[in-house]
């Protein structure tokens, strides 16, 4: 509960890649994704396994996936990439 409370007080940053992709979607999809990101850490969130040394998470929003990391020191969530579920994991490698 403490983790969820701490994450709910964070700011959200978007990478250039994520920002470009979100602009490509129609307004209804864009609003759905932005609303889901704004409600983090609530939603269908799962920690991904990786070898990079820092935790990457995914948020499921229908057929779309939002990859993000969290910076607890600066109280930030950094949205790294957004794409459909079949493509997001191909692009992140």
C-alpha positions as CSV (number, residue, x, y, z in Angstrom):
1,X,0.0,0.0,0.0
2,X,2.8,2.4,0.8
3,X,4.4,1.8,-2.6
4,X,1.1,2.6,-4.4
5,X,0.6,5.7,-2.3
6,X,4.2,6.9,-3.1
7,X,3.8,6.2,-6.8
8,X,0.5,8.1,-6.9
9,X,2.4,11.3,-6.0
10,X,4.8,11.1,-8.9
11,X,5.2,13.1,-12.1
12,X,5.0,11.4,-15.5
13,X,7.6,11.9,-18.2
14,X,7.4,10.7,-21.8
15,X,10.3,9.7,-23.9
16,X,10.5,11.1,-27.5
17,X,9.6,7.7,-28.9
18,X,6.5,7.4,-26.6
19,X,5.4,11.0,-27.3
20,X,5.7,10.4,-31.1
21,X,3.7,7.2,-30.9
22,X,0.9,8.6,-28.7
23,X,0.4,11.4,-31.3
24,X,-0.2,8.8,-34.0
25,X,-3.3,7.3,-32.4
26,X,-6.8,8.6,-32.8
27,X,-8.1,10.8,-30.1
28,X,-10.2,8.1,-28.4
29,X,-7.3,5.7,-28.1
30,X,-5.0,8.6,-27.0
31,X,-7.3,9.5,-24.2
32,X,-7.7,5.9,-23.1
33,X,-3.9,5.5,-22.9
34,X,-3.2,8.8,-21.2
35,X,-6.0,8.2,-18.6
36,X,-4.5,4.7,-17.8
37,X,-1.0,6.2,-17.4
38,X,-2.3,9.0,-15.2
39,X,-3.9,6.3,-12.9
40,X,-0.6,4.4,-12.3
41,X,0.2,2.4,-10.3
42,X,-3.4,1.1,-10.6
43,X,-4.3,-1.0,-13.6
44,X,-2.9,-4.1,-15.2
45,X,0.7,-3.5,-14.4
46,X,3.4,-6.3,-14.5
47,X,7.1,-6.1,-13.9
48,X,9.1,-7.4,-16.9
49,X,12.2,-9.6,-16.7
50,X,15.3,-8.0,-18.3
51,X,19.0,-7.9,-18.0
52,X,19.5,-4.1,-18.0
53,X,19.8,-3.8,-14.3
54,X,16.7,-1.5,-13.8
55,X,13.1,-2.5,-13.5
56,X,10.8,-2.1,-16.5
57,X,7.1,-2.4,-16.2
58,X,4.3,-2.8,-18.7
59,X,0.8,-1.4,-18.4
60,X,-1.9,-3.1,-20.5
61,X,-4.5,-0.8,-22.0
62,X,-6.7,-3.0,-24.3
63,X,-4.5,-4.2,-27.2
64,X,-1.9,-1.5,-26.4
65,X,1.1,-1.9,-24.0
66,X,2.9,1.0,-22.3
67,X,6.5,0.3,-21.1
68,X,7.7,2.4,-18.3
69,X,10.3,2.7,-15.6
70,X,10.1,4.4,-12.2
71,X,12.6,6.7,-10.7
72,X,11.9,6.6,-6.9
73,X,14.6,9.1,-6.1
74,X,13.0,11.8,-8.2
75,X,9.4,10.6,-7.8
76,X,9.0,10.1,-11.6
77,X,7.5,7.6,-13.9
78,X,9.2,7.5,-17.3
79,X,7.1,6.2,-20.2
80,X,9.6,4.6,-22.5
81,X,7.4,3.2,-25.3
82,X,3.8,2.6,-26.4
83,X,2.7,0.2,-29.1
84,X,0.3,-2.7,-29.8
85,X,1.1,-5.9,-27.8
86,X,2.6,-7.9,-30.6
87,X,5.1,-5.1,-31.6
88,X,6.1,-3.6,-28.2
89,X,8.3,-6.4,-27.1
90,X,10.0,-6.7,-30.5
91,X,10.9,-3.0,-30.5
92,X,12.2,-3.0,-26.9
93,X,15.0,-5.5,-27.5
